[in-house]
Amino acid sequence: MWLLVACLTPCSEAFASEKAFPPFEVHGKQEAPDASAAPRSAGAANATRYFAEGQTALQRGDLDVAGAAFRKVLAIDPNAGAAYANLGVIAMRRTEWDHALNYLQKAEKLEPNMTGVRLNIGLVKFRRGDYFGAIGPLQSVVRDQPDSFQARYLLGLCHLFVERYGDAVAVLQPLWAQASGNFMYLYVLGIAAHNAGQKDLDEKAMNRLVEVGADTPEFHMIVGKAYLNREESQKSIAELEIAEKAAPNMPFLHFGLGTAYLQLQDDQRAEAEFQKEIAVEPDLPDIYEQLGELYLKQERDAEAEKAFQQALQRNPKMPASLFGLARIHQRQEKYQLALKEIDEAVRLAPKSKNVHFVRGRILLKLGRREEAQREMDAAQKMIDVSFEKDREATALKNGVVRNPELATAPQ
């Protein structure tokens, strides 16, 4: 099953569809109230009946009826892990991620061997942007079910997003025989291989991507983004413009064009493309962050501040936006406000030398010299340790291409 296709591949079981979150079925006492006990009590019989009713309702998409049935099961048997698991599925279908995680974690405690529960925990954490947190449960599923395409592909994406590029390649490459006909897989593998310095695999994925692609705007956009990740800006623009002619309002298309123009230092055209993306995808936080960084570079502080705040309104866990605000407020000598913002950026991106350096400068202005020196020392140590292979947080590293389409499920 292809999980994260950003509306880019034809697939009947896309990540956001109900089929991605199937109900937990009855396979004996591990996943349902035990119906085999003799003599059979009225309570046990009712729990089994309610569970079956809940499954049937969930399969037909009647979430209210299904939820009521599973809660009746729990009223009879508070240790029915499968009932909690299915309440988690219901919450996932409603995109109520916090509630889903609560139910699924209860199910996991009661039924630790249910791989489907751990897979869904990984899915929920992924959707909440907790990529580090998703790695553990997804790894456990891959360990127990190494042939699970869903778990392995999602695990590879998580490694990619936290910049463990070698790990991403190791997880994704075994899927080649199964998935090398799908250009989204090739695109993801190519990004991982390129950043891991595995040039042969990068070329192999890119060549295969061109080979299998059809002449669709979706394909041309992905090829354009692949060139963009390789910093081949002119080739990227050529492909993205082909996609634009056929589908000018395709999500992420103008984001890619704007990034390509940034690589060419054509800030005016980049800004115009980012504004077009906002018209298409007004709730995409990355576009506001990218605009904020562009404005910050141009010393358009008021516009940069507004853009960073718009990004954080849509996703409060964006360290680059917090970092940008801190720099603006540092420049305006609003040091207490800047410190609050940089502290949160440090929490989200603890390995960024730039964040530690700016925090040290802010502390120095506040007269906190000892703390400031510790931050400066921490920043210098990061520079010394990672001089040859520095890979700090993607959003805080100049020149790294953002790929928000990989983390955005189709609507």
Secondary structure by P-SEA (a helix, b strand, c coil): cccccccccccccccccccccccccccccccccccccccccaaaaaaaaaaaaaaaaaaacaaaaaaaaaaaaaaacccaaaaaaaaaaaaaaacaaaaaaaaaaaaaaaccccaaaaaaaaaaaaaacccccaaaaaaaaaaaccccaaaaaaaaaaaaaacaaaaaaaacccccccccccaaaaaaaaaaaaaacaaaaaaaaaaaaaaaccccaaaaaaaaaaaaaacaaaaaaaaaaaaaaacccccaaaaaaaaaaaaacaaaaaaaaaaaaaaaccccaaaaaaaaaaaaaacaaaaaaaaaaaaaaaccccaaaaaaaaaaaaaacaaaaaaaaaaaaaaaccccaaaaaaaaaaaaaacaaaaaaaaaaaaaaaaaacccccccccccccccccccccccccc
